[in-house]
């Protein structure tokens, strides 16, 4: 009797099934192996479509009946052994140890499905949890993308590929707040046709990340930094040791910011805390105030050059004295003044006999 079962002898299994079955790639291995068997018309040996014939058949010769070997079984057995050899050749050593004692290719196939389908469900759950919890945080964008893609590839290998829209959502969700501008733009584009693919989204985020890196490398000038001044005593040695451009009112030089550009309001201050040197109201020199001037008790001292902004008669005589620029003046009589306002402060004045008197 002719052989009724196919028996291909020129098939290179490793060129069709490129994976060794292990705990993580069962569904992908199964897909490849089923394609091989279908191409050789042998898929029935593992899915139950082809059953094993009887090993012997009864032959009746007159009144005598004898059992003889069934040639169909021998043909089936040879083909089934061929499928078994293909299976064994694509299993890892650990997996082979669990099925090497089984008798038929179908028994091997069912045992593998029973064991690995259970592990595939558990692995799918683990991978999807990892994908949901994956965050960029302090990683580089390339590292985050590589980890994200590895998890998606692992899900595909067990026959549970991630939908394209879920890939985009998960990838954007794992980015930090600094990526919110580009994430908002991408989310708005998802409602338009054609919708962007996952690779399109990755390219957009990578371009945005390059912009962020360039901003971090350069010194960013903001209005908050430009006008954030530190109140420091100019006489403090630490103030002088901060370097050129730091701590000064002009904020020039390295480490400081200038507010002399467009879009910034120009602020000027003559207070000592702004870093400008005070001008003495007595001698007109810079670097000290009238309170510390050694000429303030010298009645014969005259300033070398005092710019007079206006003049003020301060006695009953006819002489005039230049305005010192002070905010308040003392005079025994207001008769010669065009206008006068009573002093509201708490300061006192020391008179010639050494006594102190309040101002009125």
C-alpha positions in Angstrom: 0.0 0.0 0.0 1.3 3.4 -0.9 2.3 5.9 1.8 -0.9 8.0 2.4 0.8 10.6 4.7 3.2 13.3 3.5 6.8 12.9 4.5 8.9 15.9 3.5 12.6 15.2 3.7 14.1 18.5 2.5 12.7 20.9 5.0 15.1 23.1 7.1 13.2 23.7 10.2 15.5 26.4 11.6 14.9 28.6 8.6 11.1 28.6 9.3 11.1 28.5 13.2 13.8 31.0 14.2 13.1 30.8 18.0 13.9 28.3 20.7 10.8 27.9 22.9 11.3 29.3 26.4 9.2 30.8 29.2 8.7 34.1 27.4 8.1 33.5 23.7 5.5 30.6 23.5 2.9 32.4 21.4 5.4 33.7 18.9 7.1 30.3 18.6 3.6 28.6 18.2 2.8 31.0 15.3 6.0 30.1 13.5 5.6 26.4 14.0 2.0 26.3 12.9 3.0 28.1 9.7 5.6 25.4 9.0 3.2 22.6 9.6 0.5 24.2 7.5 2.9 24.7 4.6 3.7 21.0 4.7 0.1 19.8 5.2 1.0 18.4 8.6 -1.0 20.7 10.9 -3.6 17.9 11.5 -1.0 15.8 13.4 -1.0 18.4 16.3 -4.5 19.8 16.2 -6.3 16.5 16.3 -7.5 16.5 12.7 -5.4 13.4 11.8 -5.8 10.5 14.2 -3.6 7.5 14.5 -4.9 4.4 12.6 -4.9 1.0 14.1 -1.5 -0.7 14.4 -2.8 -4.0 13.0 -5.5 -5.1 10.7 -7.5 -8.3 10.5 -7.0 -10.5 7.4 -9.5 -13.3 6.7 -8.5 -16.2 4.5 -11.4 -18.7 4.3 -12.2 -19.7 7.8 -8.9 -18.5 9.1 -8.4 -14.9 10.3 -5.0 -13.4 11.1 -3.8 -9.9 12.3 -1.1 -8.3 10.2 0.7 -5.0 10.6 -1.3 -2.0 9.3 0.8 -0.2 6.7 -1.2 3.0 7.1 -0.1 3.1 10.8 3.5 2.7 9.8 3.1 5.6 7.4 1.4 7.7 10.0 4.0 6.8 12.6 6.9 7.8 10.4 5.3 11.2 9.7 4.4 11.8 13.3 8.0 11.0 14.4 9.2 13.6 11.8 6.9 16.2 13.4 8.2 15.2 16.9 11.8 15.7 15.7 10.9 19.2 14.5 9.3 20.0 17.8 12.3 18.7 19.8 14.7 20.7 17.6 13.0 24.0 18.5 12.7 23.6 22.2 15.1 24.9 24.8 16.9 22.4 27.0 14.6 23.2 30.0 11.4 22.8 28.0 12.6 19.6 26.4 13.1 18.0 29.8 9.3 18.2 30.4 8.1 16.6 27.2 10.8 14.2 26.1 9.0 11.1 27.4 5.7 11.8 25.5 4.8 9.4 22.7 3.1 11.5 19.9 3.5 14.9 18.5 -0.1 15.8 19.6 0.7 14.9 23.2 3.7 17.1 23.1 1.7 20.0 21.5 -1.1 19.8 24.1 1.4 19.6 27.0 3.2 22.7 25.8 -0.1 24.6 25.3 -1.3 23.7 28.8 1.9 24.8 30.5 2.7 27.9 28.6 -0.8 29.3 28.2 -1.0 29.7 31.9 2.4 31.4 32.1 1.5 33.6 29.2 -1.5 35.0 31.1 0.7 35.8 34.1 3.4 37.3 32.0 0.9 39.4 30.1 -0.4 40.8 33.4 3.1 41.5 34.6 4.1 43.3 31.4 1.0 45.4 31.2 1.5 46.5 34.8 5.1 47.4 34.0 4.0 49.4 31.0 1.4 51.3 33.0 3.8 52.2 35.8 6.8 53.1 33.6 7.9 56.7 34.1 10.7 58.8 32.6 11.7 60.6 35.8 15.4 61.3 35.7 16.1 59.0 32.8 17.1 60.3 29.4 14.4 60.2 26.7 16.3 57.6 24.7 16.5 55.3 27.8 12.8 55.8 28.6 11.8 55.1 25.0 14.0 51.9 24.9 12.4 50.5 28.0 8.9 51.3 26.8 9.5 49.7 23.4 11.0 46.5 25.0 7.8 46.0 27.1 5.6 46.5 24.0 7.8 44.0 22.0 7.5 41.5 24.8 3.7 41.8 24.8 3.7 41.2 21.0 5.9 38.1 21.4 3.2 36.5 23.6 0.5 37.4 21.1 -0.8 40.4 23.0 0.3 43.4 21.0 -0.4 46.9 22.4 -2.9 48.9 20.3 -1.3 51.9 18.6 -3.5 54.5 20.4 -2.7 52.9 23.8 1.0 53.0 22.9 0.7 56.8 22.3 -1.3 57.3 25.5 1.1 55.3 27.6 4.2 56.9 26.2 2.9 60.4 26.8 1.6 59.6 30.2 5.1 58.5 31.4 6.7 61.8 30.4 7.3 64.5 33.0 5.5 67.8 33.4 8.1 69.6 31.3 6.7 67.7 28.2 3.2 69.0 28.7 3.3 71.5 25.9 4.2 68.9 23.2 1.8 66.3 24.8 -1.0 68.8 24.5 -0.2 69.4 20.8 -0.1 65.7 20.1 -3.3 65.0 21.9 -5.1 67.6 19.9 -3.8 66.1 16.6 -5.2 62.7 17.5 -8.7 64.0 16.5 -7.5 64.9 13.0 -7.1 62.6 9.9 -4.7 61.0 9.3 -4.0 60.3 12.9 -0.3 60.2 13.9 1.4 56.9 14.4 3.4 55.9 17.5 6.6 56.6 15.5 5.4 60.0 14.5 4.7 60.8 18.2 8.2 59.6 19.2 9.8 61.8 16.6 7.9 64.9 17.8 8.8 64.3 21.4 12.5 63.7 20.5 12.5 67.1 18.7 11.0 68.8 21.7 13.5 67.1 24.0 16.4 68.5 21.9 14.9 72.0 22.5 14.7 71.3 26.2 18.3 70.2 26.3 19.4 73.4 24.5 17.6 75.5 27.1 19.3 73.7 29.9 22.7 74.3 28.4 22.1 78.0 28.0 21.6 80.5 30.8 17.9 81.3 30.9 17.0 85.0 31.7 13.5 85.5 33.1 12.0 88.6 34.6 11.9 86.9 38.0 15.6 86.3 37.9 16.4 89.7 36.4 14.7 91.7 39.3 15.5 89.3 42.1 18.1 91.3 44.1 19.6 90.3 47.4 19.7 92.9 50.2 23.3 92.8 51.4 25.4 95.2 53.4 28.0 96.7 51.0 30.5 96.9 53.9 30.2 93.1 54.5 33.4 91.4 53.4 31.3 88.6 51.9 29.7 91.2 49.6 33.0 92.3 48.1 34.1 88.7 47.6 31.2 87.6 45.5 32.9 88.5 42.3 32.4 91.0 39.6 28.9 91.6 38.6 27.3 89.8 41.7 25.6 91.8 44.4 25.9 95.1 42.6 23.0 97.3 41.7 23.9 97.2 38.0 24.0 93.4 37.9 26.6 93.4 35.2 29.2 90.8 34.3 29.3 87.1 34.8 26.6 85.6 37.1 24.3 88.6 36.9 21.4 89.7 34.7 20.9 93.1 33.1 17.4 94.7 32.9 18.4 97.0 30.1 16.7 95.0 27.4 13.4 95.4 25.7 10.4 94.2 27.6 12.0 94.9 31.0 11.0 98.0 33.1 14.1 100.0 34.1 14.4 100.3 37.9 16.8 102.6 39.6 17.5 103.0 43.3 19.7 105.3 45.2 19.5 103.3 48.5 22.6 101.7 49.8 21.0 98.3 49.5 21.0 98.6 45.8 24.8 98.8 45.7 25.2 102.5 44.7 27.7 104.5 46.8 26.1 107.3 48.9 26.9 110.9 48.5 27.8 113.1 51.5 25.4 116.1 51.9 28.2 118.1 53.6 31.4 117.6 51.6 29.7 116.3 48.4 32.0 113.3 48.2 30.9 109.7 47.6 31.5 106.8 49.9 30.0 108.1 53.1 26.9 109.9 54.5 26.7 113.2 56.4 26.4 111.3 59.7 29.9 109.9 59.2 31.5 113.0 57.7 34.4 114.3 59.8 33.6 117.9 58.6 30.1 118.0 60.1 31.3 119.8 63.3 33.7 122.1 61.5 31.9 125.5 61.3 34.6 126.9 59.1 34.5 124.1 56.5 33.2 124.9 53.1 32.6 122.3 50.4 34.9 122.7 47.4 32.2 122.2 44.9 28.6 121.8 45.8 26.0 122.0 43.1 23.3 124.3 44.2 19.9 123.3 43.0 18.1 126.1 44.8 18.9 128.6 47.5 17.4 129.1 50.9 17.6 132.0 53.4 18.2 130.4 56.8 18.7 133.5 59.0 17.3 137.0 59.6 20.3 138.4 57.7 20.6 138.9 54.0 23.0 136.1 53.2 22.0 133.1 51.1 23.3 129.6 51.5 23.2 126.8 48.9 20.6 124.0 49.3 22.4 120.9 50.7 19.7 118.6 49.2 18.5 117.6 52.6 14.9 116.6 53.1 14.4 118.9 56.1 16.0 122.1 57.4 16.2 124.0 60.6 15.6 127.7 60.9 14.8 129.9 64.0 12.1 131.7 61.9 9.9 130.9 58.9 9.4 134.6 58.0 11.8 134.5 55.1 10.5 131.2 53.7 8.0 131.0 50.9 6.5 127.8 52.4 7.2 125.7 55.5 5.8 122.4 56.8 6.1 121.2 60.4 8.5 118.3 60.9 6.5 115.1 61.7 9.4 112.8 62.6 10.9 111.8 66.0 14.5 113.1 65.4 16.1 115.6 67.8 18.7 118.4 67.2 21.7 119.1 69.4 22.1 122.8 69.8 25.2 124.8 70.7 25.1 124.3 74.5 25.1 120.5 74.0 21.4 120.0 74.7 19.0 118.1 72.5 15.7 119.5 71.5 12.7 118.2 69.5 11.8 119.7 66.2 8.5 121.5 65.7 
